[in-house]
Amino acid sequence: RLVSQAIRRKSAIPGRGAKNSAEKTPSQTQSVPIAQCALAAGLGIATVSASAALVESATASSVPAFDPKGQRFDAQSFTGRFSRMLLACDPR
């Protein structure tokens, strides 16, 4: 008796059973909008690239020239010394 009730319930679900085999479920009729996904991905990449270029151009004048033997932070200021000690100690 329980088995027959379970079979009736399964056949009442759209897309299952002999009665509803001609009906298609929403997952069978809908497709992925590839053009819209590609456009969204392209716009996301363009936004991130433009933001990075803007930040780079805005901060390029305040960054000192790279010297492999020099210090990364300015030892004349508290924040420079503090930043240097944070990197040396790694407080994670």
PATIDREN-676405 format. One record per residue (C-alpha): residue in one letter; z, x, y. Coordinates in Angstrom, 1 decimal. Layout:
BEGIN
+----+--------+--------+--------+
| aa |      w |      u |      v |
+----+--------+--------+--------+
|  A |      Z |      X |      Y |
...
+----+--------+--------+--------+
END
This chain:
BEGIN
+----+--------+--------+--------+
| aa |      w |      u |      v |
+----+--------+--------+--------+
|  R |    0.0 |    0.0 |    0.0 |
|  L |    0.9 |    2.8 |    2.5 |
|  V |   -2.4 |    4.6 |    1.6 |
|  S |   -4.5 |    1.6 |    2.3 |
|  Q |   -2.7 |    1.1 |    5.7 |
|  A |   -3.4 |    4.7 |    6.6 |
|  I |   -7.1 |    4.3 |    5.7 |
|  R |   -7.3 |    1.2 |    7.8 |
|  R |   -5.8 |    3.1 |   10.8 |
|  K |   -8.2 |    6.0 |   10.4 |
|  S |  -11.2 |    3.7 |   10.3 |
|  A |   -9.9 |    2.0 |   13.5 |
|  I |  -10.1 |    5.3 |   15.4 |
|  P |  -13.4 |    5.6 |   17.3 |
|  G |  -15.8 |    8.1 |   15.6 |
|  R |  -14.1 |    7.7 |   12.2 |
|  G |  -14.8 |    5.5 |    9.3 |
|  A |  -18.0 |    3.7 |    8.2 |
|  K |  -17.9 |    1.0 |   10.9 |
|  N |  -17.9 |    3.4 |   13.9 |
|  S |  -20.1 |    6.2 |   12.6 |
|  A |  -22.9 |    5.4 |   15.1 |
|  E |  -20.5 |    5.7 |   18.0 |
|  K |  -20.2 |    9.1 |   19.6 |
|  T |  -16.9 |   10.4 |   20.9 |
|  P |  -16.6 |   11.7 |   24.5 |
|  S |  -16.6 |   15.3 |   23.2 |
|  Q |  -19.9 |   14.8 |   21.6 |
|  T |  -21.6 |   13.3 |   24.6 |
|  Q |  -20.3 |   15.6 |   27.4 |
|  S |  -21.4 |   19.1 |   27.9 |
|  V |  -20.0 |   22.1 |   29.8 |
|  P |  -21.5 |   22.2 |   33.4 |
|  I |  -22.8 |   25.8 |   33.1 |
|  A |  -24.5 |   25.9 |   36.5 |
|  Q |  -21.3 |   24.7 |   38.2 |
|  C |  -19.1 |   27.2 |   36.3 |
|  A |  -21.5 |   30.1 |   37.2 |
|  L |  -21.5 |   29.0 |   40.8 |
|  A |  -17.7 |   28.9 |   40.9 |
|  A |  -17.4 |   32.3 |   39.2 |
|  G |  -19.9 |   33.8 |   41.7 |
|  L |  -18.1 |   32.3 |   44.7 |
|  G |  -14.8 |   33.7 |   43.3 |
|  I |  -16.2 |   37.2 |   42.9 |
|  A |  -17.8 |   37.0 |   46.4 |
|  T |  -14.5 |   35.9 |   48.0 |
|  V |  -12.4 |   38.7 |   46.3 |
|  S |  -15.1 |   41.3 |   47.2 |
|  A |  -15.2 |   40.2 |   50.8 |
|  S |  -11.4 |   40.2 |   51.1 |
|  A |  -11.2 |   43.7 |   49.6 |
|  A |  -13.8 |   45.0 |   52.0 |
|  L |  -12.0 |   43.3 |   55.0 |
|  V |   -8.7 |   44.9 |   54.1 |
|  E |  -10.3 |   48.2 |   53.4 |
|  S |  -12.0 |   48.3 |   56.8 |
|  A |   -8.8 |   47.1 |   58.6 |
|  T |   -6.5 |   49.7 |   57.1 |
|  A |   -8.8 |   52.7 |   56.8 |
|  S |   -7.8 |   54.2 |   60.1 |
|  S |   -4.1 |   54.2 |   59.3 |
|  V |   -4.4 |   56.0 |   56.0 |
|  P |   -4.1 |   59.8 |   56.1 |
|  A |   -6.6 |   62.0 |   54.5 |
|  F |   -6.0 |   62.8 |   50.8 |
|  D |   -4.4 |   66.2 |   50.1 |
|  P |   -3.7 |   66.9 |   46.4 |
|  K |   -0.9 |   69.4 |   47.3 |
|  G |    0.7 |   67.4 |   50.1 |
|  Q |    3.3 |   64.6 |   49.9 |
|  R |    2.3 |   61.1 |   49.4 |
|  F |    4.8 |   59.7 |   51.9 |
|  D |    6.0 |   60.9 |   55.3 |
|  A |    9.2 |   62.8 |   54.9 |
|  Q |   10.0 |   62.5 |   58.6 |
|  S |   10.8 |   58.8 |   58.3 |
|  F |   13.4 |   56.9 |   56.3 |
|  T |   10.8 |   54.6 |   54.7 |
|  G |    8.8 |   57.7 |   53.6 |
|  R |   11.8 |   59.4 |   52.1 |
|  F |   12.9 |   56.1 |   50.5 |
|  S |    9.5 |   55.4 |   49.0 |
|  R |    9.3 |   58.9 |   47.6 |
|  M |   12.7 |   58.5 |   45.9 |
|  L |   11.7 |   55.1 |   44.5 |
|  L |    8.7 |   56.7 |   42.8 |
|  A |   10.8 |   59.6 |   41.6 |
|  C |   13.6 |   57.4 |   40.2 |
|  D |   11.5 |   54.4 |   39.0 |
|  P |   14.3 |   51.8 |   39.1 |
|  R |   12.5 |   49.2 |   36.8 |
+----+--------+--------+--------+
END
